[in-house]
């Protein structure tokens, strides 16, 4: 007899496993299906999805390791610290990264057991519906069909590959292969100057690679506030990243010795990039193939995303929801998690909500880049009257003491009501500092509210307060 569940979640990435946990907390009988082992040495199914296994977590581990290496080489002398010759053990660095991932995946397994969530190992696809609920075929070591009253699709996304460029994750890599280089490439090429390209490019640049980034768009970090993007470009070029904008890739040739990229530069001139390894980082596509959505009357849009109701994440089929990278909106782990919680609570009859304008974005370069809300260019396009306050980390004592004085915080507020409309940061610990801005915007705070709150001294958070004060020309330390 088939197992029957109140809720079945397809995919155990951030959106899926969080949705499963919240649904279980609310009293539902829950199962979660996962098929990917992510090259586990024992062939075991690994929870956590792309983010935990081959994305957010391992990349941040490598970013931290490479940043420490870079500091010792180039920065500690300013503190009066003398060191001899510095070397890097790549094998140990990668092992540390893998240990962190293993610990995190094990933690999710523990949470599943704690919350009495049934883990089903295999590939899930819809097989129709009967009076008991939706039929889900699980193809794995022990194939079976289970029944669920309600289903949450949380299958995430995969790296988008370019036509005629064969990714083998040896010479030409996507994000997965770029996390596993056994040696530091002397010359590294990166196609795409987005979040993943900049982060992974930064890792290997710090470790000694000469990194060239080829970006098709004529502008750098177009999603960022223009002022932040300009500052970031200046800093990254100074650090040694060779960033080429407005290029057109014409041919990529892979050999045993390396990779040759033929392209046209922004002026239309033919150029050639010879590198030891190439990273292709041109976005991601939703994992909706193989689900047999037609069996329950579902269709994807022209880009492969599952259309949903913007409030509830409900699909066109009653009782089936979709969250995370398979639906519209930014492909961010924390956005997927919030949608997973929202769906579980809606199933329980609660009335949660998500303000997508208050979801923060982060790029974990050095300095970090983070923002929430609207950019200056978006406000201008919408013809909304606003005022701007900006304050540099160079005028902050804590930043100077840390040797991290590059960048600034910019606060955008409504010209009449003073409501905070957007906050943009490039600087140290931006990923943590942006949380205050997200909280302020969720509560519809005014710039004056942030300005009136006492911030600890000395701390980086004082820059946030000064930027809020600056919207009214009241900055105290400039």
C-alpha positions, 0 to 999 in steps of 0.5 A: 500500500502506498504511503500517504502524506499531508504534504510532500516536498519535492527538493531538499534545498533551502526552500524545500527543507525549510518548507518541510520543517515548518509544515511538520511544526504545524502538525502535518505529516510530511515527506521530502524527496531528494535525488542528488548525491552531489558526488558524495563519496559514499553515494548517499543522498545529500540534503541542502540543494545547490546552495549548501553543497555546491553554491553558497556555503562552499563558495563562502568557505573558499572566500574566507580561506582565500581572504585570510591568505590575501591578508597575510600576504598584503595587509598584516604588515600594516599592523606591524606583523611580520611573516615569512614566505606564505604558501597555500595548501589547496588540498587542505583548503578544499578539505575544510570546505568539504567538512563544513558542507558535510556538517551542514548536510548532517544538520539537516538530516538531524532536523528531519529526524527531530521533526519526524519528516520522512526522507524519500531518496530518488527522483520525483515526478507526478503520476496523476491524481486520485481521490486520495490525493496526488500520485508521486512516482519516486524513482530510486533504489526502491521505486515507489508511488506515494500519495500527498494531499498537497505538494510543494515543488522546490527543485531549485535551479542549475547552471545555464550553459552556453551553446557550443561551449561544452562544460566538462568541469575539468577545463571548462567549469560551471560553479561546481567545477570551479569549487574543485580546482586541484591546483591554482590556475595561472590564468583563469578566464570567467565568462560572466561578471555576475555574482558567481563569476565575481565571487569565484574569480575573487577566490582564485585571484587572491590565491595567485591566478591572473583573472580575466572576466568577460561580460556581454553586457556593456554595464557592470553589475546592472542590478546594483545601484549605479554609484555602488557599481562604479565604486565596485568596478574601481576597487576590483580593477585595482585589486587585479581583476581584468574586467572586459565589458560589452564582449561577444564570445565567438569561439571557445576551444578546449585542449589538454593544456588549456582553453582559448576564448576568441571574442570581440571586444566592445569596439568590435575588434577580435581578441583572444584569451588564453587561459588554463581554466575557464569558468562559465557563469552566465546565470541559472535555469529552473529545474522543472524538466523531468517532473512530468507536470503535464500529468497534473495539468501544469505548464511552465512558461517560456523560460521554464519557470512555474507560474504562481500566484504572487501572494501564496506561491500557489500554482494553477492546480489546487493544492500544488505550490512552487517556491524558490528558483523554479518561480519568478523573482530573485534566485536567492536561498533566503527568498526560497526559505521565506516562500517555503515558510509562507506556503506551509503557513498558508496550508495551515490557514494562517495569513503570512506575507512576503514583501519582496521589496525587503529581501536583501541581496549580497555579493560576497566579494571584498569589499562586500556588496549588499542592498535592499529596496530600490536603486537610485536609477529605479526611483528616477525611472518611476519619477518618485521624488527622493533624497539621498544620504551617503557616508564613507567607511573612511570616516569610521573609526572601526573601519579604519582600525580594521583596515577596511575603509573602502566603500560607503553606505547610501540611504534613499528616502522619500522626499516628502514622507522620509520613508526608507526606500532603499539602502545600498552598501559596499564595504566591510561586513555589508552582508550583516549591516544590511539586516538593519536596513531590511528591518527598517523597511519592513516596518516602514521606517523613516530615515529619521528613525534610523538616525535617532537610534543610538548605535554602538561606538565604535562600530561599523553600524555607525555608518548606517546612522550617519548615512540616514542623517545625511539624507537631511544634511545632518551627518555628524562626522563629515 
